[in-house]
């Protein structure tokens, strides 16, 4: 289904399926004996979504080579990629709170269960922003599992393409307090102008000392729609409503490092391959040019 400016989704359709894909990857990475991450809620959340494909994938009942022409090495690299990505953002949030930040905003939180699994310092408040259906499903499912947030959690059910700062502040968000912002797995699903507007809003809501983390796919400018169709085919063959080529907004857009630096943020960019190496993993032979970005607001724009 083609994107529109007002499309919505749940966790079994459209953009929402990508949150389920990533959560399934976190579940598989959690099972890995190397123990890079521990997300005990990923697996039960994915099972609750109810898509047989992902349940079988987590249980090792699908031959990835058969359904997507994926070698065992490539399949393992995909799991490892989820692990190092999750660990990077987990460590970013720990660094932020270790430094005294007690206000966290997770944008497009999907099936992210960090509010429930990270060791938040006393007094931490976590705001989660996403589509109403997504937030309701996650919080209800986790409550049914007997899980409780490890911080004060406020869910803000709003589309990030609309005026989300207003309901965020109505939920208690304090723009005068330093904030740790997380925008994981989000930017490629926003139009270029919406990406800029997102960071403009984040900056306007950020007190000095605030931090931000995200990732940027440099090659999004020249995104290969044919390759995206190939990646999507195994999912569609198993009844999953996803077409990456129609979900992702391609074309020229501002590089996040440059755009945020101009707004007064001091940032570090780490290529995906370096994250593999930092964690003692062999970097896969890949053309994935994703850069993981984090840093703090200095106010010097």
C-alpha positions as CSV (number, residue, x, y, z in Angstrom):
1,X,0.0,0.0,0.0
2,X,1.4,3.4,-1.1
3,X,2.2,5.9,1.6
4,X,0.0,9.0,2.2
5,X,0.4,12.0,4.4
6,X,-2.2,10.7,6.8
7,X,-1.7,6.9,6.6
8,X,-1.8,5.0,9.9
9,X,-0.9,1.4,10.9
10,X,-0.9,-1.2,13.5
11,X,2.0,-3.7,14.2
12,X,0.8,-6.1,11.5
13,X,0.6,-3.7,8.6
14,X,2.4,-0.9,6.8
15,X,5.2,0.9,8.7
16,X,4.1,-0.9,11.8
17,X,5.4,-4.2,10.5
18,X,8.9,-2.8,10.6
19,X,8.7,-2.4,14.3
20,X,7.7,-6.1,14.6
21,X,10.6,-7.1,12.3
22,X,13.1,-5.2,14.5
23,X,11.6,-6.7,17.7
24,X,11.9,-10.2,16.3
25,X,15.6,-9.4,15.6
26,X,16.0,-8.2,19.2
27,X,14.4,-11.5,20.4
28,X,16.9,-13.5,18.4
29,X,19.8,-11.4,19.5
30,X,18.7,-11.9,23.1
31,X,18.9,-15.6,22.7
32,X,22.5,-15.4,21.3
33,X,25.0,-16.9,23.7
34,X,27.3,-13.8,23.3
35,X,24.8,-11.8,25.3
36,X,25.3,-8.4,23.7
37,X,21.7,-7.4,24.6
38,X,18.9,-8.6,26.9
39,X,15.4,-7.7,25.9
40,X,13.1,-10.2,27.6
41,X,10.0,-8.5,26.3
42,X,10.8,-8.6,22.6
43,X,9.8,-12.2,22.1
44,X,6.4,-12.1,23.9
45,X,5.5,-8.9,22.2
46,X,6.2,-10.3,18.8
47,X,4.2,-13.5,19.6
48,X,1.3,-11.3,20.7
49,X,1.3,-9.5,17.4
50,X,0.3,-12.9,16.0
51,X,2.1,-13.0,12.7
52,X,3.1,-16.7,12.1
53,X,6.1,-15.7,10.0
54,X,7.9,-14.0,12.9
55,X,7.0,-16.6,15.4
56,X,8.5,-19.3,13.2
57,X,11.5,-17.1,12.5
58,X,12.2,-16.7,16.2
59,X,11.8,-20.4,16.8
60,X,14.2,-21.3,14.1
61,X,11.5,-23.0,12.0
62,X,12.1,-21.0,8.8
63,X,15.0,-21.7,6.4
64,X,16.1,-18.2,5.6
65,X,18.1,-19.4,2.6
66,X,15.0,-21.0,1.2
67,X,12.6,-18.1,1.7
68,X,15.0,-15.2,0.8
69,X,18.1,-16.6,-0.7
70,X,19.9,-15.6,2.5
71,X,23.1,-17.5,3.6
72,X,23.6,-18.5,7.2
73,X,26.3,-15.9,7.5
74,X,24.1,-13.1,6.2
75,X,21.2,-14.2,8.5
76,X,23.6,-14.1,11.5
77,X,24.9,-10.7,10.4
78,X,21.3,-9.4,10.4
79,X,20.8,-10.6,14.0
80,X,24.2,-9.1,15.0
81,X,23.2,-5.9,13.4
82,X,20.1,-5.7,15.5
83,X,22.2,-6.5,18.6
84,X,24.8,-3.8,18.0
85,X,22.2,-1.2,17.1
86,X,20.2,-1.9,20.3
87,X,23.3,-1.9,22.4
88,X,24.4,1.4,21.0
89,X,21.2,3.1,21.9
90,X,20.9,1.4,25.3
91,X,24.4,2.7,26.2
92,X,23.5,6.1,24.9
93,X,20.6,6.3,27.3
94,X,22.6,5.0,30.2
95,X,25.3,7.6,29.5
96,X,22.6,10.3,29.4
97,X,21.1,9.3,32.7
98,X,24.5,8.7,34.3
99,X,25.2,12.3,33.5
100,X,22.1,13.5,35.3
101,X,19.4,13.6,32.7
102,X,16.0,12.5,34.1
103,X,13.7,13.2,31.1
104,X,13.7,10.8,28.2
105,X,11.7,11.0,25.0
106,X,11.5,8.0,22.7
107,X,10.1,8.9,19.3
108,X,8.2,6.3,17.2
109,X,8.8,3.8,20.1
110,X,7.1,0.9,18.4
111,X,7.8,-2.3,20.4
112,X,10.7,-0.7,22.2
113,X,10.5,-1.9,25.8
114,X,13.3,0.2,27.2
115,X,11.0,1.8,29.7
116,X,10.5,-1.7,31.2
117,X,14.0,-3.2,30.9
118,X,16.7,-0.5,31.5
119,X,17.9,0.3,35.0
120,X,16.6,3.8,35.1
121,X,17.8,6.0,38.0
122,X,15.1,7.2,40.5
123,X,13.1,10.1,39.2
124,X,13.5,9.3,35.5
125,X,10.4,10.0,33.3
126,X,10.1,8.3,29.9
127,X,7.8,9.7,27.3
128,X,6.9,7.4,24.4
129,X,5.4,8.8,21.2
130,X,3.8,6.7,18.5
131,X,0.6,5.8,16.8
132,X,-2.3,5.3,19.2
133,X,-2.9,1.6,18.1
134,X,0.8,0.8,18.6
135,X,1.1,2.3,22.1
136,X,-2.2,0.7,23.3
137,X,-1.1,-2.7,22.0
138,X,2.3,-2.6,23.7
139,X,1.2,-1.3,27.1
140,X,-1.7,-3.6,27.2
141,X,0.3,-6.7,26.3
142,X,3.1,-5.9,28.8
143,X,0.6,-5.3,31.5
144,X,-1.0,-8.7,30.8
145,X,2.5,-10.2,31.1
146,X,2.7,-8.6,34.6
147,X,5.5,-6.2,33.5
148,X,5.7,-2.7,34.9
149,X,7.9,0.2,33.8
150,X,11.1,0.8,35.6
151,X,10.6,4.6,35.3
152,X,7.6,6.9,35.3
153,X,6.2,6.3,31.8
154,X,3.9,8.7,29.8
155,X,2.5,7.5,26.5
156,X,1.7,10.2,23.9
157,X,-0.5,8.7,21.2
158,X,0.2,11.0,18.3
159,X,1.5,10.9,14.7
160,X,5.0,12.4,14.5
161,X,4.0,14.0,11.2
162,X,1.5,16.2,13.1
163,X,1.9,18.7,15.9
164,X,3.4,16.3,18.5
165,X,5.1,18.9,20.7
166,X,1.8,20.2,22.0
167,X,0.4,16.9,23.4
168,X,3.9,16.0,24.6
169,X,4.0,19.1,26.8
170,X,0.4,18.5,27.8
171,X,1.5,15.1,29.1
172,X,4.0,16.8,31.4
173,X,7.1,17.2,29.3
174,X,9.3,20.1,30.6
175,X,11.3,21.9,27.9
176,X,13.3,23.6,30.5
177,X,14.8,20.3,31.7
178,X,17.6,18.5,29.8
179,X,16.2,15.7,27.7
180,X,17.6,12.5,26.2
181,X,15.9,12.1,22.8
182,X,15.9,8.8,20.9
183,X,14.8,8.6,17.2
184,X,15.6,5.0,16.3
185,X,14.5,3.4,13.0
186,X,12.5,6.4,12.1
187,X,14.0,8.8,9.6
188,X,13.7,6.7,6.4
189,X,9.9,6.7,7.0
190,X,9.7,10.5,7.0
191,X,9.8,12.8,4.0
192,X,12.9,15.0,3.9
193,X,11.0,18.0,5.0
194,X,9.4,16.1,7.9
195,X,12.9,14.9,9.0
196,X,14.1,18.5,9.2
197,X,10.9,19.6,11.0
198,X,11.4,16.7,13.5
199,X,14.9,18.0,14.5
200,X,13.7,21.6,14.5
201,X,11.0,20.6,17.0
202,X,13.5,18.6,19.1
203,X,15.9,21.5,19.2
204,X,13.1,24.0,20.2
205,X,12.1,21.7,23.1
206,X,15.7,21.0,24.3
207,X,17.4,22.8,27.2
208,X,21.2,23.1,27.1
209,X,22.8,19.8,28.0
210,X,20.1,17.8,26.2
211,X,21.2,14.8,24.2
212,X,20.0,13.2,21.0
213,X,20.6,9.9,19.2
214,X,19.4,8.5,15.9
215,X,20.8,6.8,12.8
216,X,21.1,8.0,9.2
217,X,21.2,5.9,6.1
218,X,23.5,7.9,3.8
219,X,22.4,6.0,0.6
220,X,18.8,6.9,1.1
221,X,19.3,9.5,-1.6
222,X,19.9,6.7,-4.1
223,X,17.7,4.0,-2.6
224,X,17.4,1.0,-4.8
225,X,13.6,0.3,-5.1
226,X,14.2,-2.9,-7.0
227,X,16.4,-4.2,-4.1
228,X,13.7,-3.2,-1.6
229,X,11.2,-5.2,-3.6
230,X,13.5,-8.2,-3.4
231,X,13.9,-7.9,0.3
232,X,10.1,-7.6,0.8
233,X,9.2,-10.6,-1.4
234,X,9.8,-13.3,1.3
235,X,7.6,-11.4,3.7
236,X,4.8,-11.0,1.2
237,X,5.1,-14.7,0.2
238,X,4.3,-15.5,3.8
239,X,1.3,-13.2,4.1
240,X,3.1,-10.2,5.6
241,X,1.7,-6.8,4.4
242,X,5.0,-5.0,3.7
243,X,6.5,-3.4,0.7
244,X,9.7,-1.5,1.7
245,X,9.9,0.3,-1.6
246,X,6.5,2.0,-0.9
247,X,7.2,2.7,2.8
248,X,10.6,4.4,2.5
249,X,10.9,8.0,1.4
250,X,13.9,8.3,-0.9
251,X,15.7,11.2,-2.6
252,X,17.8,14.1,-1.5
253,X,17.6,15.1,2.1
254,X,19.8,16.9,4.6
255,X,22.5,14.8,6.3
256,X,21.6,14.6,10.0
257,X,25.1,15.3,11.2
258,X,25.3,18.6,9.2
259,X,21.7,19.6,10.0
260,X,21.9,19.1,13.7
261,X,25.4,20.7,13.9
262,X,24.0,23.8,12.4
263,X,21.3,23.8,15.1
264,X,23.9,23.8,17.9
265,X,24.4,20.0,18.5
266,X,27.9,18.5,19.0
267,X,27.7,15.0,17.6
268,X,29.6,11.8,16.9
269,X,28.9,9.6,14.0
270,X,29.8,5.9,14.1
271,X,29.5,3.6,11.0
272,X,27.7,0.3,11.4
273,X,30.8,-1.6,10.6
274,X,32.6,0.1,13.4
275,X,29.9,-0.9,15.8
276,X,30.5,-4.6,14.9
277,X,34.2,-4.1,15.5
278,X,33.7,-2.3,18.9
279,X,31.7,-5.4,20.0
280,X,34.3,-7.9,18.9
281,X,32.3,-9.0,15.9
282,X,33.5,-9.5,12.3
283,X,32.0,-6.7,10.2
284,X,30.0,-8.2,7.4
285,X,30.8,-7.5,3.8
286,X,28.0,-5.1,3.1
287,X,27.1,-1.9,1.4
288,X,25.1,-0.7,4.4
289,X,26.3,2.8,5.1
290,X,24.2,3.5,8.1
291,X,25.8,6.0,10.6
292,X,24.8,5.9,14.3
293,X,24.7,9.4,15.7
294,X,24.6,10.8,19.2
295,X,25.6,14.0,21.0
296,X,24.6,16.9,23.1
297,X,23.2,20.4,22.6
298,X,25.7,23.2,23.1
299,X,23.5,26.0,21.9
300,X,26.2,27.3,19.6
301,X,24.4,27.5,16.3
